[in-house]
Amino acid sequence: MQYQQIALPNTVNFLTFLMPIRTVDDIDKAALLRKSWLAGLPEQAIVEAVDCGRLRAVEDGTLVLARGAAADGLYTIARGSVRFTRTTADGHATTIAVFDAPNWFGEMSLFDDMPRSHDGHAFGPTVLLFHSKADFKRLVARYPAICERFAKILSMRLRATFDLVEEASIAPLQQRLARRLLELAHIKPSPMNVATIPGGREVPLTQEELGHLLGKSRQSISKLLHIWEQKGLVQTQYGRISIKQPEALNKVAYPDHAASVSARKQAAHKRA
């Protein structure tokens, strides 16, 4: 039986995982790239990216990105999900985001030549399309539009970071929690995960993880979720939260927008 190495040798602890090679022949690499970081670019760029991209199948929990490791390349999620975490000084692993196909990750370290900033683990059986650092830089040199695209994405994420700092200072916890739930369930796009999933409803985090993410106690998170569960907005389960009424939760997350929409509807009704 053939085996393949999953974790690359340049990860922090030089971890090596061996597993049987899984069938990935049914994945259309060109179609994946057209929906992700090469969307709208010339077909020749996609052809070249397909030629140098390698598919990797990983099992649930496999370390695919290690904080502190040197950048090895760019990853595009073809199937499954990747959970990004950062461990705090007291040993708690805080989940930052969960990416699904066709999102990509790993570009930041490729541009600034700094170590990886987070750990990334496969969340369920996952297939990744990998482009080495050398191949990615060659594609960027040949097609400058790729660089322009990533510059816009990284700028958007920087702006979002400023918004999050401001939000943490002035927004009440119920707004912040509602926004993170909508983003983590992929109902609302976020700077970290622009893809939305039709019918997306579940957040694969515990209440304690949500507390770490928002800098609040598990008890504070649990109290709000209990209120929302009584109102039918969410349903709490072990290790996950199901969103039952996304529109109602959206009004909690963005009350100013909801009030503005309501005012426009009332004005239109009066004119009619």
NUTOR-454593 format. One record per residue: residue in one letter; residue number from 1; x, y, z of N, C-alpha, C in turn. Coordinates in steps of 0.05 Angstrom, whole numbers, plus 32768, in hexadecimal, padded with zeros to 4 digits. Atoms other than C-alpha are relative to their C-alpha. Layout:
// NUTOR-454593
ATOM rest  nr   nu   nv   nw  cau  cav  caw   cu   cv   cw
ATOM    A NUM    X    Y    Z    X    Y    Z    X    Y    Z
...
// end
This chain:
// NUTOR-454593
ATOM rest  nr   nu   nv   nw  cau  cav  caw   cu   cv   cw
ATOM    M   1 8011 7FE8 8000 8000 8000 8000 8012 8019 8000
ATOM    Q   2 7FF1 7FE7 8001 8019 8046 7FEF 7FF7 8013 8016
ATOM    Y   3 8006 7FEC 7FEC 801D 807D 8023 800B 801A 7FF7
ATOM    Q   4 7FF5 7FE6 8006 8028 80C7 801F 8004 800F 801A
ATOM    Q   5 7FFB 7FEF 7FE9 8045 80F9 8050 7FED 8018 7FFF
ATOM    I   6 8013 7FEB 7FFF 8012 812C 8066 800C 801A 800A
ATOM    A   7 7FF3 7FE8 7FF5 8035 815E 8093 801B 8003 7FF3
ATOM    L   8 7FE7 7FFB 800E 8070 817E 806F 8017 8000 8015
ATOM    P   9 7FE9 8001 7FEE 80B6 8177 808D 8006 801A 800E
ATOM    N  10 7FF8 7FE6 7FF4 80BB 81C2 809C 7FEB 800A 8014
ATOM    T  11 8011 7FF8 7FEB 8082 81C3 80CE 8010 8000 801A
ATOM    V  12 7FF1 7FFA 7FE8 8095 81D7 8115 800D 7FE7 800C
ATOM    N  13 7FF7 8018 7FF2 809C 8191 8133 8008 7FEA 7FEC
ATOM    F  14 7FF9 8014 8014 80AD 816D 80F2 7FED 7FE8 8002
ATOM    L  15 8013 8015 7FFC 806D 8145 80FB 7FFB 7FF2 7FE5
ATOM    T  16 8005 8010 8018 8062 810D 80C9 7FE8 7FEE 8005
ATOM    F  17 8017 8012 7FFF 801F 80EB 80BD 7FFF 7FEF 7FE7
ATOM    L  18 8002 8012 8017 8018 80AE 8091 7FE4 7FF6 7FFE
ATOM    M  19 801B 8009 8004 7FD6 809A 8073 7FFE 7FF4 7FE4
ATOM    P  20 8003 800A 801B 7FBE 8072 8037 7FF8 8016 7FED
ATOM    I  21 8007 7FEC 8014 7FB9 809C 7FF8 7FE2 7FFC 7FF8
ATOM    R  22 801C 8001 8006 7F70 80AD 7FEC 7FFB 8009 7FE3
ATOM    T  23 8007 7FF8 801C 7F4E 80B6 7FA9 7FF8 801D 7FFF
ATOM    V  24 8006 7FE3 8004 7F4F 80FF 7F94 7FFC 8006 7FE2
ATOM    D  25 8002 7FFC 801D 7F48 80F3 7F49 7FE6 800E 7FF8
ATOM    D  26 801A 7FF4 8008 7F00 810D 7F4A 8000 801E 8004
ATOM    I  27 7FFF 7FE3 7FFB 7F16 8153 7F5D 800B 800E 7FE7
ATOM    D  28 7FF8 7FF0 8017 7F19 8185 7F24 8010 8018 800A
ATOM    K  29 7FEF 7FEB 7FF6 7F54 81B1 7F35 7FFB 801B 7FF2
ATOM    A  30 8005 7FE7 800F 7F45 81E4 7EFE 7FE6 800D 800A
ATOM    A  31 8019 7FF5 7FF7 7EFD 81EC 7F15 8003 800C 801C
ATOM    L  32 7FFB 7FF6 7FE5 7F15 81F5 7F5D 800E 801B 7FFF
ATOM    L  33 7FF0 7FE8 8002 7F47 822B 7F49 7FEF 8017 7FF4
ATOM    R  34 8011 7FEB 800B 7F13 8250 7F20 7FED 800C 8014
ATOM    K  35 8012 7FF7 7FEC 7EE8 8256 7F5E 800F 800D 8018
ATOM    S  36 7FF1 7FF6 7FE9 7F20 826B 7F8D 8013 8016 7FF8
ATOM    W  37 7FEE 7FE9 8003 7F5F 8296 7F88 8008 8006 7FE3
ATOM    L  38 7FFB 7FFA 801C 7F64 8292 7F3C 7FE6 8007 7FF1
ATOM    A  39 801A 7FFA 800D 7F1B 82A5 7F2E 8003 8019 7FEE
ATOM    G  40 7FFF 7FE9 8012 7F16 82D2 7EF1 801A 8005 7FF2
ATOM    L  41 7FE6 7FFC 800D 7F5F 82CB 7EDD 8002 7FF0 7FE6
ATOM    P  42 7FFD 800D 801A 7F78 82B4 7E98 8001 7FE1 8003
ATOM    E  43 8001 801E 7FFF 7F6D 826A 7E89 801C 7FF4 8001
ATOM    Q  44 7FE5 800A 8000 7FB7 8261 7E7D 800C 7FFF 801D
ATOM    A  45 7FF7 8000 7FE4 7FC5 8274 7EC6 7FF5 7FE8 800F
ATOM    I  46 800D 8018 7FF3 7F94 823E 7EDC 800D 7FE7 7FF7
ATOM    V  47 7FF3 8018 800B 7FB4 820B 7EAE 801B 7FFB 800E
ATOM    E  48 7FE5 8003 7FF4 7FF9 8219 7ECB 7FFD 7FF9 801E
ATOM    A  49 8004 8006 7FE4 7FDE 8218 7F12 7FF7 7FE3 8004
ATOM    V  50 8008 801C 7FFF 7FBD 81D5 7F05 8018 7FED 7FFD
ATOM    D  51 7FE9 8011 8005 7FFE 81B8 7EEB 8013 7FFD 8018
ATOM    C  52 7FED 8001 7FE9 8027 81C9 7F29 7FF2 7FFB 801B
ATOM    G  53 800E 8004 7FE7 7FF0 81BF 7F5D 7FFE 7FE2 8007
ATOM    R  54 8002 801C 7FF7 7FEF 817E 7F86 7FEA 7FFD 8014
ATOM    L  55 8016 8006 7FED 7FB3 8160 7FA9 800A 7FEF 8017
ATOM    R  56 7FF9 800F 7FE8 7FBB 8147 7FF0 7FE7 7FFA 8010
ATOM    A  57 8016 8008 7FEF 7F88 8120 8017 8009 7FFC 801D
ATOM    V  58 7FF8 8001 7FE4 7F8B 8127 8063 7FE8 7FF8 8011
ATOM    E  59 8015 800A 7FEE 7F64 8108 809C 7FF9 8016 8014
ATOM    D  60 800A 7FEE 7FEB 7F3D 812C 80D2 8016 8004 8015
ATOM    G  61 7FED 7FFA 7FEB 7F6B 8150 8103 801D 8002 7FF7
ATOM    T  62 7FE4 7FFF 800A 7FAA 814E 80D7 8009 801D 8000
ATOM    L  63 7FF3 7FE6 8001 7FD8 818A 80E1 8009 8006 7FE4
ATOM    V  64 7FF7 7FF8 801B 7FDE 81AC 809D 800F 801A 7FFF
ATOM    L  65 7FF2 7FE6 7FFE 7FF9 81EF 80B4 8008 8003 801D
ATOM    A  66 7FF6 7FFE 7FE4 8024 81FA 80F2 800A 801C 8006
ATOM    R  67 7FF7 7FE6 7FF7 802D 823B 8116 801E 8000 8005
ATOM    G  68 7FE4 7FFE 7FFD 8075 8251 8112 8010 7FF2 7FEA
ATOM    A  69 7FF3 800E 8016 8085 8226 80D5 8006 8013 7FE9
ATOM    A  70 7FFB 7FF0 8018 80A4 8243 8097 7FEB 7FFA 7FEB
ATOM    A  71 8015 8003 8015 8075 824E 805C 800A 7FEC 7FEB
ATOM    D  72 7FF9 8014 8015 8075 8212 802E 7FF1 8005 7FE6
ATOM    G  73 800F 7FFC 8018 803F 8228 7FFE 7FE3 8009 8006
ATOM    L  74 801C 7FF7 7FFE 7FF6 8239 7FF2 7FEE 7FE7 7FFE
ATOM    Y  75 8013 8016 7FFF 7FBC 820A 8002 7FE4 8009 7FF7
ATOM    T  76 801B 7FFB 8008 7F78 8209 7FE1 7FEF 7FE8 8008
ATOM    I  77 8011 8015 7FF6 7F40 81E0 8001 7FEE 7FF5 7FE9
ATOM    A  78 8011 800D 8015 7F22 81B0 7FCE 7FE8 7FF2 800B
ATOM    R  79 8015 800F 7FF3 7EF8 8188 7FFE 8005 8000 801E
ATOM    G  80 7FFC 8000 7FE3 7EEB 818B 8049 8004 801C 800B
ATOM    S  81 7FFC 7FE6 7FF2 7F00 81C2 8079 801B 8000 800F
ATOM    V  82 7FE8 7FFD 7FEF 7F3C 81DD 80A0 7FF9 8014 8016
ATOM    R  83 8005 7FEF 7FE9 7F37 81F9 80E6 801B 800D 8008
ATOM    F  84 7FE8 7FF1 7FF9 7F69 8230 80F9 7FFE 8008 801E
ATOM    T  85 7FFF 7FFA 7FE3 7F7D 8238 8142 801A 800D 8008
ATOM    R  86 7FE8 7FF5 7FF3 7FAE 825C 816E 7FFE 7FFA 801E
ATOM    T  87 8000 8008 7FE4 7FC1 8242 81B2 8009 8018 8012
ATOM    T  88 7FFA 7FEA 7FEE 7FC0 8275 81EA 8015 7FF8 8015
ATOM    A  89 7FEB 8005 7FED 7FF4 827B 8222 7FF7 7FEB 8015
ATOM    D  90 800A 8013 7FEC 7FC7 8252 8251 7FF8 7FE5 7FF3
ATOM    G  91 8004 801A 800D 7FC2 8219 821E 7FE6 7FFC 7FF2
ATOM    H  92 8019 8003 800E 7F7E 8227 8200 8004 8005 7FE2
ATOM    A  93 7FFF 7FFD 801D 7F78 821D 81B5 7FE8 8010 7FF7
ATOM    T  94 8016 7FEE 8009 7F4E 8257 819A 7FFC 7FFD 7FE2
ATOM    T  95 8006 8002 801C 7F2C 824B 8158 7FFC 801B 7FF4
ATOM    I  96 8002 7FE6 800D 7F34 8286 8129 7FEC 7FFF 7FE9
ATOM    A  97 8012 8003 8017 7F0F 826C 80EC 8000 7FE3 7FF7
ATOM    V  98 8003 801A 800D 7EF7 822E 80C7 7FFC 8006 7FE3
ATOM    F  99 8001 7FFC 801D 7F04 822E 807C 7FF4 7FE8 7FF3
ATOM    D 100 800B 8015 8010 7EDD 8205 804A 8009 8005 7FE3
ATOM    A 101 7FFB 7FFD 801C 7EE6 81F9 7FFF 7FED 8016 7FF5
ATOM    P 102 7FE6 8000 800D 7EF7 8220 7FD4 8013 8014 800B
ATOM    N 103 7FEE 7FED 7FF4 7F1C 824C 8005 801D 7FF6 7FFF
ATOM    W 104 7FE3 8006 8000 7F68 824F 8008 800D 800C 8018
ATOM    F 105 7FF2 7FF5 7FE9 7F9B 825E 803D 801E 7FFD 7FFD
ATOM    G 106 7FE3 8002 8000 7FE5 8268 8049 800E 8016 7FF0
ATOM    E 107 7FF3 7FEC 8011 7FF1 82A5 801C 800F 8015 8010
ATOM    M 108 7FF3 7FEA 7FF1 8004 82D6 8053 801E 7FFC 8004
ATOM    S 109 7FE3 8007 7FFB 8046 82B3 8064 800F 8000 7FE6
ATOM    L 110 7FF3 8001 801A 8055 82AD 801A 8008 801D 7FF8
ATOM    F 111 7FFA 7FE5 8007 8054 82F9 8013 8013 800E 8013
ATOM    D 112 7FEF 7FF1 7FED 8075 8310 8053 8018 7FEF 800A
ATOM    D 113 7FE9 8011 7FF9 80A6 82D5 805B 8002 7FFC 801F
ATOM    M 114 8000 8004 7FE3 8092 82CF 80A5 7FF4 7FE4 8005
ATOM    P 115 800B 801A 7FFA 8080 828E 80C8 7FE2 8000 8001
ATOM    R 116 801D 8004 7FFE 8039 8272 80C9 7FF6 800B 801A
ATOM    S 117 800B 7FF3 7FE8 800D 8297 80FA 7FED 7FEF 8010
ATOM    H 118 8014 8011 7FF3 7FDB 8260 810B 8005 7FE3 7FFA
ATOM    D 119 8001 801D 8006 7FD3 8215 810F 7FE7 7FFB 7FEF
ATOM    G 120 8017 8008 8010 7FA5 81F6 80DB 7FFD 7FE2 8000
ATOM    H 121 8005 801D 7FFF 7F86 81B1 80E4 7FE9 7FFA 7FEE
ATOM    A 122 8016 800A 8010 7F5A 818A 80B5 7FE8 7FFC 8012
ATOM    F 123 8019 8003 7FF0 7F12 818D 80CE 7FEF 7FED 7FF1
ATOM    G 124 800C 8015 8010 7EF8 814B 80B4 8012 7FF8 7FEA
ATOM    P 125 7FEF 8007 8017 7F15 8126 8078 8001 8017 7FEC
ATOM    T 126 7FFC 7FE8 8010 7F32 815C 804C 8013 7FFA 7FE9
ATOM    V 127 7FEE 8002 8017 7F52 8162 8007 800A 801D 7FFA
ATOM    L 128 7FF4 7FE6 8005 7F82 819C 7FFA 800F 8000 7FE5
ATOM    L 129 7FF0 7FFB 8017 7FA0 81B7 7FBA 8018 8011 8008
ATOM    F 130 7FE8 7FF3 7FF6 7FE8 81CB 7FC9 8011 800B 7FEA
ATOM    H 131 7FEC 7FF4 8012 8015 81FC 7FA3 8018 8009 8010
ATOM    S 132 7FE8 7FFA 7FF1 805C 8200 7FBB 8006 801E 7FFF
ATOM    K 133 7FF8 7FE4 7FFF 807B 8243 7FCD 800C 8009 7FE6
ATOM    A 134 7FF3 7FF9 8019 80A6 8242 7F8E 7FEC 8001 7FE9
ATOM    D 135 8013 8000 8015 806C 8231 7F61 7FED 8018 8002
ATOM    F 136 8012 7FE9 7FFC 803F 8266 7F80 800E 801A 7FF8
ATOM    K 137 7FF2 7FE8 8008 8074 829C 7F78 8004 8002 7FE2
ATOM    R 138 7FFD 8000 801D 807F 8287 7F30 7FE6 8009 7FF3
ATOM    L 139 801A 7FF8 800B 8035 828E 7F22 7FFA 801E 8004
ATOM    V 140 8004 7FE4 7FFB 8032 82D2 7F43 8011 8011 7FEE
ATOM    A 141 7FEE 7FF0 8011 806E 82EA 7F1A 7FF5 8000 7FE3
ATOM    R 142 800B 8002 801B 804D 82D2 7ED9 7FE5 800F 7FFD
ATOM    Y 143 801B 7FF4 8002 8008 82ED 7EEA 7FFD 8014 8018
ATOM    P 144 8001 7FEC 7FEB 800C 832E 7F13 7FE4 8005 800C
ATOM    A 145 801B 7FFC 7FF5 7FC0 832F 7F1A 7FFC 7FEF 8019
ATOM    I 146 8002 8011 7FE7 7FC8 82F7 7F4E 8009 8010 8018
ATOM    C 147 7FF6 7FF0 7FEA 7FF2 8325 7F79 7FED 8017 8007
ATOM    E 148 8014 7FEB 7FFB 7FBF 835D 7F71 7FE8 7FF6 8010
ATOM    R 149 8017 800C 7FF3 7F88 832F 7F87 8006 7FFB 801E
ATOM    F 150 7FF8 8005 7FE4 7FAD 8319 7FC6 8004 8019 8010
ATOM    A 151 7FFC 7FE6 7FF2 7FBF 8361 7FD6 7FE5 800B 8009
ATOM    K 152 801B 7FF6 7FF8 7F75 8373 7FD7 7FF5 7FEF 8017
ATOM    I 153 800A 8012 7FEB 7F64 8336 8001 800D 8006 801B
ATOM    L 154 7FF2 7FFB 7FE8 7F9A 8344 8034 7FF9 801C 800B
ATOM    S 155 8009 7FE5 7FF7 7F86 838E 8037 7FE4 7FFE 800D
ATOM    M 156 801B 8004 7FF5 7F3E 8379 8043 8001 7FF4 801C
ATOM    R 157 7FFD 800D 7FE6 7F54 834C 807C 800C 8014 8015
ATOM    L 158 7FF5 7FEC 7FED 7F7D 8385 809B 7FEA 8013 8009
ATOM    R 159 8016 7FEE 7FF8 7F41 83B3 8099 7FED 7FF2 8013
ATOM    A 160 8012 800F 7FEE 7F17 837C 80B9 800C 7FFE 801C
ATOM    T 161 7FF4 8001 7FE6 7F4A 8376 80F0 7FFB 8019 8010
ATOM    F 162 8006 7FE6 7FF3 7F42 83C0 8100 7FE3 8001 8009
ATOM    D 163 801D 8000 7FF8 7EF6 83B6 8100 7FFC 7FEE 8018
ATOM    L 164 8004 8013 7FE9 7EFC 837B 8130 800A 800D 801A
ATOM    V 165 7FF5 7FF2 7FE8 7F27 83A5 8160 7FEC 8014 800A
ATOM    E 166 8014 7FEC 7FF9 7EF3 83DC 815E 7FE7 7FF3 800B
ATOM    E 167 8018 800E 7FF7 7EBA 83AB 8165 8003 7FF5 801C
ATOM    A 168 7FFB 800B 7FE5 7EDA 838A 81A2 7FFE 8016 8016
ATOM    S 169 8000 7FEA 7FED 7EDD 83CF 81C3 7FE4 800B 8005
ATOM    I 170 8019 7FF2 7FFD 7E97 83E8 81B7 7FE7 7FEF 7FFC
ATOM    A 171 8018 8010 8006 7E67 83B2 819E 7FFA 7FED 8018
ATOM    P 172 8008 8012 7FEB 7E3F 838B 81D2 8005 7FE3 7FF8
ATOM    L 173 7FF9 801C 8005 7E4E 8341 81D9 7FEC 7FF2 7FEE
ATOM    Q 174 8014 800E 8010 7E0C 832B 81BA 8004 8005 7FE2
ATOM    Q 175 7FFA 7FFA 801C 7E1E 834F 8179 8018 7FF1 7FF6
ATOM    R 176 7FE7 800D 8008 7E64 8333 8177 7FFC 7FE2 7FFD
ATOM    L 177 8005 801D 8002 7E4D 82EC 8185 7FEF 7FF9 7FE8
ATOM    A 178 8011 8005 8017 7E16 82EF 8151 800F 8002 7FE6
ATOM    R 179 7FF0 7FFC 8019 7E46 8309 811C 8013 7FE8 7FFC
ATOM    R 180 7FED 8017 8003 7E7A 82D2 812A 7FF1 7FE7 7FF9
ATOM    L 181 8010 8018 8007 7E44 829C 8128 7FF8 8000 7FE3
ATOM    L 182 8008 7FFF 801C 7E2B 82B4 80E5 8017 7FFC 7FED
ATOM    E 183 7FE8 8003 8011 7E72 82B7 80C9 800A 7FE3 8001
ATOM    L 184 7FF5 801B 7FFC 7E88 8274 80E6 7FEE 7FEB 7FF3
ATOM    A 185 8013 8012 800D 7E49 8253 80CA 8000 8005 7FE2
ATOM    H 186 7FFF 7FFA 801D 7E5A 8272 8086 7FE6 800B 7FF5
ATOM    I 187 8019 7FF2 8009 7E17 8296 8083 8007 801C 7FF7
ATOM    K 188 7FF6 7FE6 8007 7E3B 82D8 8081 801D 7FFE 7FF8
ATOM    P 189 7FE3 8001 8007 7E7E 82E2 805D 8010 800F 8015
ATOM    S 190 7FED 7FF2 7FEE 7EBA 82F7 8087 801A 8004 7FF1
ATOM    P 191 7FE7 7FFC 800D 7EFE 8311 8074 8012 7FE7 8000
ATOM    M 192 7FF0 8018 7FFE 7F1C 82CF 808A 7FF5 7FE9 7FEF
ATOM    N 193 800D 8016 800E 7EEA 82A4 8064 7FEA 800C 7FEF
ATOM    V 194 8013 7FF1 8010 7EC7 82C7 802A 7FEA 7FEF 7FF5
ATOM    A 195 8015 8011 800C 7EA0 828A 8013 7FE9 7FFC 8014
ATOM    T 196 8018 8006 7FF1 7E59 8281 802B 7FF4 7FE6 7FF6
ATOM    I 197 800B 801A 8006 7E34 823F 802C 7FE2 8002 8000
ATOM    P 198 801D 8000 7FFF 7DEB 823C 8016 7FF6 7FEC 8015
ATOM    G 199 800A 8012 7FEB 7DC6 8220 8051 8013 7FFB 8017
ATOM    G 200 7FED 8004 7FEA 7E02 8225 807E 7FF3 8007 801B
ATOM    R 201 800F 7FFC 7FE7 7DEA 821E 80C5 8010 7FF9 8019
ATOM    E 202 7FF3 800A 7FE8 7E1D 81FE 80F4 801B 800E 8005
ATOM    V 203 7FE6 7FF6 7FF7 7E58 821B 811B 800D 7FEA 8010
ATOM    P 204 7FF3 8017 7FF3 7E88 81E3 812E 8012 8008 8017
ATOM    L 205 7FF0 7FF7 7FE9 7EA0 8204 816F 7FF1 7FFB 801A
ATOM    T 206 800C 8002 7FE5 7E94 81F9 81B9 7FFB 801D 800A
ATOM    Q 207 8005 7FE6 7FF4 7E7A 8232 81E4 801A 800B 800D
ATOM    E 208 7FE6 7FF6 7FF5 7EBF 8235 8206 8011 800B 7FEA
ATOM    E 209 7FF0 7FF5 8016 7EE1 823E 81C2 7FF5 801B 7FF7
ATOM    L 210 800C 7FE6 8007 7EB0 8276 81B1 8008 8015 8014
ATOM    G 211 7FF7 7FED 7FEC 7EC2 8296 81F3 801C 8009 7FFC
ATOM    H 212 7FE4 7FF9 8005 7F0C 8294 81E4 8002 8012 7FE7
ATOM    L 213 7FFF 7FF1 8019 7EFF 82AF 819E 7FF8 801D 8005
ATOM    L 214 800A 7FE5 7FFB 7ED9 82EB 81BA 800B 800D 8019
ATOM    G 215 7FF4 7FF5 7FE8 7F02 82F4 81F9 7FED 8002 8017
ATOM    K 216 8014 8000 7FEA 7EC7 82E4 8227 7FFF 7FE4 800C
ATOM    S 217 8002 801A 7FF2 7EB7 82AD 8258 7FEC 7FEE 7FF3
ATOM    R 218 8013 8013 800B 7E93 826E 8244 7FE4 8005 800C
ATOM    Q 219 801A 7FFB 7FF4 7E5C 8281 8275 7FF1 8017 7FF2
ATOM    S 220 800D 7FE9 800E 7E4F 82C3 8251 7FF4 7FF7 7FE5
ATOM    I 221 8009 800A 801A 7E4A 829F 820E 7FE8 7FED 8004
ATOM    S 222 8015 8013 7FFA 7E1E 8268 822C 7FE6 800E 8007
ATOM    K 223 8018 7FF1 7FF8 7DEE 829B 824A 7FF2 800B 7FE7
ATOM    L 224 800C 7FF4 8018 7DE3 82BE 8207 7FF4 7FEA 7FEE
ATOM    L 225 800A 8016 8010 7DDC 827C 81E1 7FE6 7FF4 800B
ATOM    H 226 8018 800B 7FF3 7DA9 8264 8214 7FE7 8011 7FFA
ATOM    I 227 8015 7FEE 8007 7D7F 82A2 8208 7FF7 7FFD 7FE3
ATOM    W 228 8006 8003 801C 7D83 829A 81BD 7FF3 7FE5 7FFA
ATOM    E 229 800B 801A 8004 7D73 8251 81C2 7FE2 8000 8008
ATOM    Q 230 801C 7FFE 7FF7 7D33 8260 81E9 7FEF 800F 7FEB
ATOM    K 231 800E 7FF1 8014 7D20 8291 81B1 7FFF 7FF1 7FE5
ATOM    G 232 8000 8010 8018 7D2E 825C 817C 8014 8009 7FEB
ATOM    L 233 7FEC 7FF7 8014 7D69 8280 815B 8015 7FEC 7FFB
ATOM    V 234 7FEA 8013 8003 7D9C 824A 8169 7FF8 7FE6 800F
ATOM    Q 235 8002 8019 7FF1 7DA2 8203 8183 801C 7FF7 8008
ATOM    T 236 7FE5 8008 7FF7 7DDE 81EF 81AD 8001 7FE2 8002
ATOM    Q 237 7FFA 801C 7FFE 7DFC 81AA 81A8 801D 7FFE 8009
ATOM    Y 238 7FE4 8003 7FF6 7E3D 818C 81C2 8013 8006 7FE9
ATOM    G 239 7FEB 7FFA 8014 7E76 81AC 819B 7FF7 800F 7FE8
ATOM    R 240 800A 7FF1 8017 7E4A 81D3 816B 7FE7 800F 8007
ATOM    I 241 8018 7FEF 7FFC 7E13 8207 8165 7FF2 8001 7FE5
ATOM    S 242 8010 7FFF 8018 7DDC 8203 8131 7FF0 801A 7FFF
ATOM    I 243 800F 7FE7 8003 7DBE 8244 8117 7FE5 7FFA 7FF3
ATOM    K 244 801B 8007 8009 7D73 823C 810F 7FF2 8017 7FF2
ATOM    Q 245 800C 7FE9 800C 7D5F 8283 80FD 8015 8015 7FF9
ATOM    P 246 7FEA 7FEE 8007 7D98 82A6 80D8 7FF7 801D 7FFC
ATOM    E 247 8009 7FE5 8004 7D6E 82E3 80C6 7FFC 800E 801A
ATOM    A 248 8004 7FF4 7FE6 7D5B 82EF 810E 801B 8005 800E
ATOM    L 249 7FE6 7FFD 7FF4 7DA3 82E5 8124 800F 8017 7FF2
ATOM    N 250 7FF4 7FEA 800F 7DB9 8316 80ED 7FF7 801B 800B
ATOM    K 251 800A 7FE8 7FF5 7D8D 834B 810D 800E 8007 801B
ATOM    V 252 7FF0 7FFC 7FE7 7DB2 8341 814F 801C 8009 7FF9
ATOM    A 253 7FE4 7FFA 8008 7DF5 8344 812C 8003 801C 7FF4
ATOM    Y 254 7FFD 7FE6 800E 7DE7 8382 8103 7FE6 8010 8004
ATOM    P 255 8019 7FF2 7FFA 7DB0 83AA 8126 7FFC 8019 7FF0
ATOM    D 256 8002 7FE7 800F 7DBF 83EB 8102 7FF6 7FFB 7FE3
ATOM    H 257 8008 8007 801B 7DB8 83C9 80BE 7FE2 7FF7 8000
ATOM    A 258 801C 800A 7FFE 7D77 83A7 80D4 7FED 8017 8003
ATOM    A 259 8011 7FE9 7FFC 7D5B 83E9 80EC 7FFD 8011 7FE7
ATOM    S 260 8000 7FF1 8019 7D6E 840B 80AB 7FEE 7FF3 7FEB
ATOM    V 261 8011 800E 8013 7D4C 83D5 8081 7FE3 8003 8008
ATOM    S 262 801B 7FFD 7FF7 7D0E 83D9 80AC 7FF5 801C 7FFA
ATOM    A 263 8008 7FE4 8006 7D0B 8425 80A4 7FFA 8004 7FE3
ATOM    R 264 8005 7FFE 801D 7D10 841F 8058 7FE7 7FF2 7FF9
ATOM    K 265 8018 800E 8006 7CD9 83EC 8057 7FE7 8010 8008
ATOM    Q 266 8017 7FF0 7FF6 7CAB 8418 8081 7FFB 8018 7FEE
ATOM    A 267 8002 7FE9 8012 7CBA 8454 8054 7FF3 7FF8 7FE6
ATOM    A 268 800B 8009 8019 7CAA 842C 8016 7FE3 7FF9 8003
ATOM    H 269 801C 8008 7FFB 7C6A 8412 8035 7FEE 8019 8001
ATOM    K 270 8010 7FE7 7FFE 7C53 845A 8045 7FFC 800C 7FE4
ATOM    R 271 8002 7FF4 801B 7C62 8471 7FFE 7FEB 7FF0 7FF0
ATOM    A 272 8013 8010 800F 7C39 8437 7FE3 7FE4 8005 8009
// end
